Amino acid sequence: MSTQAGFSSGGPLSDLVIEPAGLAGAPLFQRPDLFDYDYLFNTYRCKICVNAGWVSSARAKEHESSDTHIRHTYRLEPPFPVIAGPSLFSSDPPSRDGVRHGSTPYEGLHVSPDLLDPLPPSSPWHSSSPNFGDYEPFGQSVLPDEHHFESDQHLNVGIPDDVLDPLGMVYAEPDIQSFALGNAGSGRVNVPPTAVSGLSSGPDDSYAEAIFGWDSEDEDNDRDPVYVNPFDSDDEDPLAKEDLKLTQDEHWWPWKNKEHCMMDLLCSFPRAVFSETECDASHWFAMKLGSSKHVPSAHIVKKHREDVLGIAGSQPRESTSTHGNVYTTADLTKLLAHEVLNPLVRPFLRFYPEEGSPEHSEAWHGRRWKDEVDANLCAPMARAPNGQDFFVEEPALVNIHGTPAPVPVWVKRWYARDGALHACVHPLSIDHQADTFVINGEETLDVPLSSFAMNFVMLNDVHQHYSLPPPTAIQGIRQADSQGVVMLESLSVLLPNPWRTKAKGRRVLAMPIWLYCDDTSGNSTKRWNRHDSFLFILAGLLQAYSLLPYNIHFLSTSTIATPLEMLEAIAAMFKLFQKDGVDAWDCILREDVLLLPWVLAGLGDKPMQSEFCSHIGLSGKHFCRVCLVRARDNGKVKNAHSRDINTETAQVLEIMRVGEPRSREHTLTSLRSQHSWLSQGIPTRAATLATETGVKDKHLDRYHARLVNLLARRQEKNRLQGKHLADGAEHDILHVMKNRSFEDMINPIFSVPNIDPCTDTPVKILHVVLLGIVNLEVSELGLPRLRGITLVQYAKSLGGRDFRIILQIAPAILQGLLPPAIWDAWIALCRVGPLLFQPRIPNVSEYTSHLRVGINDLLMATAIWNARWFGKPKFHILLHLPDHVLRFAPPLIMATEGFESYNAVIRMRSIHSNCQAPSKDIAAAMSFLHAARHLASGGW
């Protein structure tokens, strides 16, 4: 039978091997494992020869018999291990420029040490690191001896055992200095995808010459139709007919050579922008100092930058909002895929929530990741050492202590405990009459991964052997309702889990992010030039690295599109991710993976978070975006002297309680009611409803504002013509709506499942505490100096760092200088401060208990000092902090100082643009910064 590709039998995807075949099933090559096969174009590419391109079968066969190919084959460590490339399941057709987008460029290659200069001591890959002693990220890895090997062996390829968990997930101890410095000074920027010349795993060249009779210096003694010597510039390119672009110096790929790379990277410093004029001056300076004549000018470097951006850029794309404003957004797919391809980031990523420990120091310790998010997103599957994949919401067989045989269970959630993966499962009982399973939802078991015996796929094949119903026959779940009555409820799930089908044998890894939005000025002067920007960091990063500028990623910015307009494109990407995932290649596991990005929380200042929540803001009667607490007099004390003690007491008591929590459903119901009144031509009722509920959607209000104007003109026209005021209103409503549904006009965040903006916008301690409460109390000191004349001169412009210092020294300095009431308030504040800035919480239960007591003491002491401050919402919002700590992470992780400092990077790109299309220009500049970061970090 004629086939295009053969598949080795047995094993999951990691054992899959592409084996090109000839006519009648005869092998096309002597070593088919050394060739990639493109089933779309019916072409082949050698894996081990420099700059091998995609050619026809005849030319590939001719190449296999060439001396160059034989020499490279000889230098391999026998046998050459076949690692399945991601091209098999790639949805994107390969490009004809020799670069296969979305596939790994290092499929089982041993790279010459000449291309892998030793990394400096500052690198986390250096031997001084306790966890990565002998690890080399791109080659010289220890591979199994078998040609075909089991998946659990394949997972550990080239990775020391002391950095692998049972599933091959790599965890490492933090090393902030080496992580921040990265590969600085290593002398190596990147290795091209075909850089395999000088393979050193075999004998030396003299021994090779004695056996094969070739001169080790003559690398091109035959005219191989696939191999091209990149250093032989005088010869005609034999691949010109193939229309393939070849690199000029593989040491500095994708740049042409070292000079091109250095000149281009000169413009890639985030906080030091070089204009073209300055680059030309640097070029002149280098030439005058006797540098190589090959140093390119700024114009030449910029001309060839498109090649770099096409390989490693963030691929920004333009979008048009529903309100007609154009903005540019980076491709989140590229950014996330590059993070698992980055050897400086991937070892510090976590993909599973953790429970069972009182410690609370990372995002994966929070209840939102562990308990609240849909199990298909937070941790959809786990892979056992034997290669079986166990997905949530599927039946499985497990070995439970005390039972003579494996028992069927329903997998509910996966999480980590004591360094191993565990599952929360419900036992399955059998309805023999109906030959179906029934989920016992009242009983929950904790089962380690090591006890899992058979996954859904195997159970579906052999269930009759165990006298079990088909695993697809789930009758329902038996659980108690709100009144304690046990009932059998139907369960609407697809079996097998849809992610099993979409993964096609790959691991499925959760990738939550912290999404941040803020406004900044695009000018260096005090003149305000608002730029609303979206940034993000990976929530799965260790805390020590998460807020480093290196790990803050740019998404979008605009001067004309509002944050909610830009959120349209971002929300659309997350909806697509939760449907299809993100294809990526893991540089540590060395295999294809499927990423599932989702938003853990939305960060920002209070006005921005209120906008995210479709909340009326801090000046409304319902000033809290988290709960339904109601302020008096619109949250402000207009005349404190005219109010009696009862009014003041009522105000304080109202502020010091946590109201009924807001929810996504409550907000949507209120917005629907407002929209209904507007659609009926009664805008005043809609405005009243917004005031009474505290729900105000700025995205929907723009439609409402246009509709109100049209209705007002219509009513005035009808009044003059003696018609009914509502005549013709339907035409105006249709004109504004333009056949848009209600869901298309409201805040785009509500279109993304598994996020509730009312509860998933944690307290920002920078503005609530440091720039809020501390700032208020500092203004009442009346002292001539605290840190010298500078702090006094700029007392109204102090930043978060200054207030942190004030919190630490205030008790020692203020004692005896203030009245007792003010002194007590300061002491209460200084007790809360250390709790807020703990990077690690040893016992979260005790911590939250102490935090609640400290916050209550602070509020009471502040009320005794000056009750009029309780008209400010910041005091009330502080009450929600303990719950946010339990749900997300320690307050220090939710702090946004790192994001705030990144505003300077955006501002510098705005200043150095022509300001005609800021969103597009800044996104393009940020794309190059990302490309330089990825390539200089050794990204694959």
DACOR-V6342 format. One record per pair of residues at least 4 apart in sequence whose C-alpha atoms are under 7 Angstrom apart, sorted by the first residue. I is the first residue (numbers start at 1). J is the second residue. Records with the same first field share a line. If there is no record, write none. Layout:
BEGIN
I->J / J
END
This chain:
BEGIN
1->24 / 25
2->23 / 24 / 25
3->21 / 25
4->20 / 21 / 39
5->18 / 19 / 20 / 21
6->18 / 19 / 20 / 21
7->16 / 17 / 18 / 19
8->16 / 17
11->15 / 150 / 151
12->16 / 151 / 387 / 505
13->505 / 506
14->84 / 151 / 154 / 591
15->148 / 149 / 150 / 151
16->84
17->82 / 83 / 84
18->84
19->32 / 33
20->27 / 28 / 32 / 37
21->25 / 26 / 27 / 28
22->26 / 27 / 28
29->61
33->82
34->46 / 47 / 48
35->44 / 45 / 46 / 47
36->44 / 45 / 46 / 47
37->43 / 44 / 45
38->42 / 43 / 44
43->54 / 55 / 56 / 57
44->54 / 55 / 56 / 57 / 60
45->52 / 53 / 54 / 55
46->52
48->72 / 109 / 196
49->69 / 72 / 194 / 196 / 197 / 227
50->194 / 195 / 196 / 197 / 227 / 228
51->194 / 227 / 228 / 246
52->226 / 227
53->98 / 226
54->98
55->59 / 60
56->60
57->61
58->62
59->63 / 225
60->64
61->65
62->66
63->69 / 224 / 225 / 226
64->69
65->70
66->70 / 224
67->71 / 222
68->72 / 219 / 220
69->73
70->74
71->75
72->76 / 199
74->202
75->199 / 200 / 201 / 202 / 203
76->80 / 199 / 201 / 202
77->201 / 202
79->145 / 147
81->108 / 147
82->108 / 147
83->107 / 108
85->103 / 104 / 107
86->90 / 103 / 104 / 592
87->103
94->100 / 101
95->99 / 100
96->244
97->244 / 245
98->244 / 245
102->584
104->585
105->193 / 194 / 940
106->193
109->139 / 196
110->139 / 140 / 196 / 199
111->115 / 139 / 195 / 196 / 199
112->116 / 196 / 197 / 198 / 199 / 200
113->117
115->191 / 251
116->188
117->186 / 187 / 188
118->186
119->123 / 126 / 183 / 186
120->126 / 185 / 186
121->126 / 128
122->177 / 178 / 181 / 182
123->178 / 179 / 181 / 182 / 183
124->129 / 178 / 179
125->129 / 132 / 135 / 136
126->133
127->132 / 133 / 134
128->133
129->133
131->162 / 163 / 172
135->158 / 159 / 160
136->140 / 141
137->343
141->157 / 158
142->157 / 158
143->157 / 158
149->153 / 154
150->154
151->155 / 387
152->385 / 386 / 387
153->157
155->168 / 589
156->168 / 589
163->170 / 171 / 172
164->168 / 169 / 170 / 171
165->169 / 170
166->420
167->383 / 384 / 385
168->589
170->347
171->347 / 348
172->347 / 348
174->544
175->179
176->180 / 544 / 545
177->181
178->182
179->344
182->344 / 937
183->937
189->252 / 935 / 936 / 938
190->252 / 253 / 935 / 936 / 938
191->195 / 250 / 251 / 252 / 253
192->250 / 253 / 254
195->250
203->207 / 208
204->208
205->209 / 216
206->210
207->211
208->212
209->213 / 214 / 215 / 216
220->229
225->238
230->247 / 248 / 249
231->248
239->243 / 244
240->244
247->253 / 254 / 256
248->256 / 257
249->253 / 256 / 257
252->256 / 257 / 258 / 261
254->308
255->260 / 261
256->260
257->261
258->262
259->263 / 294 / 295 / 296
260->264 / 295 / 296 / 301
261->265
262->266
264->301
265->932
267->273 / 274
268->929 / 932
269->273
270->905 / 929
271->905
273->908
274->278 / 279
275->279
276->280 / 298
277->281
278->282
279->283 / 298
280->284 / 297 / 298
281->285
282->286
283->287 / 297
284->288
285->289
286->290 / 291
287->291
296->300 / 301
297->301
298->302
299->303
300->304
301->305
305->309
306->310
307->311
308->312 / 313 / 931
309->313 / 928 / 931
312->931 / 934
313->927 / 928 / 930 / 931
314->330 / 331 / 334 / 335 / 927 / 930
315->330 / 331 / 927
316->328 / 329 / 330 / 331 / 923 / 924
317->328 / 329 / 330
318->326 / 327 / 328 / 329
319->326 / 327 / 328
320->324 / 325 / 326 / 327
321->325 / 326 / 565 / 568
325->560 / 561
326->561
327->558 / 561 / 919 / 920
328->556 / 919 / 920 / 923
329->555 / 556 / 923
330->555 / 556 / 923
331->335
332->336
333->337 / 582
334->338
335->339
337->341 / 584
338->342
339->345 / 346
340->346 / 585 / 586 / 587
341->346 / 585 / 586 / 587 / 939 / 940
342->346 / 587 / 934 / 937 / 938 / 939 / 940
343->347 / 587 / 938 / 939
344->937
345->349
348->541 / 542
349->540 / 541 / 542
350->540 / 541
351->509 / 510 / 511 / 540
352->364 / 379 / 415 / 416
353->364 / 365 / 369 / 370 / 415 / 416
354->364 / 365 / 370 / 415 / 416 / 417
355->365 / 415 / 416 / 417
356->417
358->842 / 843 / 844
359->841 / 842 / 843 / 844
360->365 / 840 / 841 / 842 / 843 / 844 / 889 / 890
361->365 / 839 / 840 / 841 / 889 / 890
362->542 / 543 / 889
363->539 / 540 / 888 / 889
364->369 / 370
365->889
366->370 / 886 / 887 / 888 / 889
367->371 / 372 / 886 / 887 / 888
368->372 / 373 / 887 / 888
369->373 / 378
373->377 / 378 / 754
374->378 / 754
375->379 / 380 / 392 / 413
376->380 / 392
377->510 / 596
378->510
379->414 / 509 / 510
380->391 / 392 / 508
381->389 / 390 / 391 / 392 / 508
382->389 / 390 / 391
383->387 / 388 / 389 / 390
384->388 / 389 / 449
388->455
389->455
390->455
391->497
392->411 / 412 / 413
393->410 / 411 / 412 / 497
394->410 / 411 / 456 / 495 / 496 / 497
395->408 / 409 / 410 / 411 / 456 / 471
396->408 / 409 / 410 / 454 / 455 / 456
397->406 / 407 / 408 / 409 / 452 / 453 / 454 / 455
398->406 / 407 / 408 / 451 / 452 / 453 / 454
399->405 / 406 / 407 / 451 / 452 / 453
400->406 / 451
408->427 / 428
409->425 / 426 / 427 / 428
410->425 / 426 / 427 / 428 / 439
411->423 / 424 / 425 / 426
412->424 / 425
413->423 / 424
414->421 / 422 / 423 / 424
415->421 / 422 / 423
416->420 / 421 / 422
417->421 / 422
421->448 / 449
422->446 / 447 / 448 / 449
423->446 / 447 / 448 / 449
424->444 / 445 / 446 / 447
425->444 / 445 / 446
426->439 / 440 / 441 / 443 / 444 / 445
427->439 / 440 / 443
428->437 / 438 / 439 / 440
429->437 / 438 / 439 / 440
430->436 / 437 / 438
431->435 / 436 / 437 / 438
432->436
435->469
436->469 / 473 / 474 / 475
437->469 / 473 / 474 / 475
438->474 / 475 / 476 / 477 / 478
439->476 / 477 / 478
440->477 / 478 / 479
441->477 / 478 / 479
442->479
447->451
454->458 / 459
455->459
456->460 / 471
457->461
458->462
459->463 / 471
460->470 / 471
463->467 / 468 / 469 / 470
464->468
469->473
472->495
475->490
476->488 / 489 / 490 / 491
477->488 / 489 / 490 / 491
478->486 / 487 / 488 / 489
479->486 / 487 / 488
480->484 / 485 / 486 / 487
481->485 / 486
494->498
496->500
498->502
499->503
500->504
503->507 / 508 / 594
506->592 / 593 / 594
507->593 / 594
508->593 / 594 / 595
509->594 / 595 / 596
510->595 / 596 / 597
511->540 / 595 / 596 / 597 / 598
512->538 / 539 / 540 / 597 / 598 / 599 / 600
513->536 / 537 / 538 / 539 / 598 / 599 / 600
514->536 / 537 / 538 / 539 / 599 / 600 / 601 / 602 / 603
515->535 / 536 / 599 / 601 / 602 / 603
516->534 / 535 / 536 / 602 / 603 / 604
517->533 / 534 / 535 / 603 / 604
518->532 / 533 / 534 / 604 / 608
519->530 / 531 / 532 / 533
520->530 / 531 / 532 / 903
521->528 / 529 / 530 / 531 / 907
522->529 / 530 / 531 / 907 / 910 / 911
523->527 / 528 / 529 / 907 / 911
530->559
531->557 / 558 / 559
532->557 / 558 / 559 / 563
533->556 / 557 / 558
534->554 / 555 / 556 / 557
535->552 / 553 / 554 / 555
536->552 / 553 / 554
537->546 / 551 / 552 / 553
541->545 / 546
542->546
543->893
546->551
547->551 / 552 / 898
548->552 / 898
549->898
554->926
556->923
557->919
558->918 / 919
561->565 / 566
562->566
563->567
564->568 / 699 / 747 / 748
566->570
567->571 / 748
568->572 / 748
569->573
570->574
571->575 / 748 / 749 / 752
572->576
573->577
574->578 / 598 / 752
575->579 / 752
576->580
577->581 / 582 / 596 / 597
578->596
581->594 / 595 / 596
582->594 / 595 / 596
583->593 / 594 / 595
584->592 / 593 / 594 / 595
585->590 / 591 / 592 / 593
586->590 / 591 / 592 / 593
601->760 / 761
602->760 / 761
603->609 / 761 / 762
604->608 / 609
605->609 / 764 / 767
606->610
607->611 / 617
608->612
609->613 / 761
610->614 / 615 / 616 / 617 / 625
611->615
612->757
613->625 / 757 / 758
614->695 / 696 / 697 / 698 / 747
615->625 / 694 / 695 / 696 / 697
616->620 / 694 / 695 / 696
617->623
618->623 / 624 / 873
619->623 / 634 / 635
620->634 / 635 / 691 / 694
621->630 / 631 / 632 / 634 / 635 / 691 / 694
622->628 / 629 / 630 / 631 / 693 / 694
623->630 / 631 / 873
624->628 / 629 / 877
625->758
626->661 / 662 / 758 / 759
627->658 / 659 / 660 / 661 / 662
628->659 / 660 / 661 / 662
629->658 / 659
631->635
632->651
633->637
635->871 / 872
636->871
637->868 / 871
640->868
643->647 / 648
644->648
645->649
646->650
647->651
648->652 / 867
649->653
650->654
651->655
652->656 / 870
653->657
655->870 / 876
656->876
658->879
662->666 / 758
663->667 / 756 / 758
664->668 / 756 / 758
665->669
666->670
667->671 / 695
668->672
669->673
670->674 / 695
671->675
672->676
673->677
674->678 / 686 / 689
675->679
676->680
677->681 / 682 / 683 / 685 / 686
678->682 / 683 / 686 / 704
679->733
681->711 / 729
683->687 / 708
684->688
685->689
686->690
687->691
688->692
689->693
690->694 / 695 / 696
697->701 / 746 / 747
698->702
699->745 / 746 / 747
700->704 / 745 / 746
701->705
702->706
703->707 / 736
704->708
705->709
706->710
707->711 / 732 / 733 / 736
708->712
709->713
710->714 / 732
711->715 / 729 / 732
712->716
713->717
714->718
715->719 / 725 / 726
716->720
717->721
718->722 / 723 / 724 / 725
719->723 / 725
723->727
728->732
729->733
730->734
731->735
732->736
733->737
734->738
740->744 / 745
741->745
742->746
755->760
756->760
757->761
762->884
763->881
764->768 / 894 / 895
765->769 / 770 / 891 / 895
766->770 / 771 / 800 / 895
767->771 / 772
768->772 / 773 / 874
769->773 / 774
770->774 / 775 / 800 / 803
771->775 / 800
772->776 / 874
773->777
774->778 / 803
775->779
777->781
784->792
785->789 / 792
786->791
787->791
788->792
789->793
790->794
791->795
794->798
798->802
799->803
800->804
801->805
802->806
803->807
804->808
805->809
806->810
807->830 / 833
809->813
810->814
811->815 / 827
814->818
818->822 / 823
819->823
820->824
821->825 / 864 / 865
822->826 / 865
823->827
824->828 / 861
825->829 / 858 / 861 / 862
826->830
827->831
828->832 / 854 / 857 / 858
829->833 / 858
831->854
832->836 / 851 / 854 / 855
833->837
834->838
835->851
836->891 / 892
837->891 / 892
838->892
839->890 / 892
841->847
843->847
844->848
845->849
846->850
847->851
848->852 / 882
849->853
850->854
851->855 / 882
852->856 / 882
853->857
854->858
855->859 / 879
856->860
857->861
858->862
859->863
860->864
861->865
862->866 / 867
863->867
870->875
873->877
874->878
880->884
881->885
882->886
883->887
884->888
885->889 / 890 / 891
889->893 / 894
890->894
891->895
896->900
897->901
898->902
899->903
902->906
903->907
904->908
905->909
906->910
907->911
908->912
909->913 / 922 / 925
910->915 / 918 / 922
913->921
917->921
918->922
919->923
920->924
921->925
922->926
923->927
924->928
925->929
926->930
927->931
928->932
929->933
930->934
931->935
932->936
933->937
934->938 / 939
935->939
END
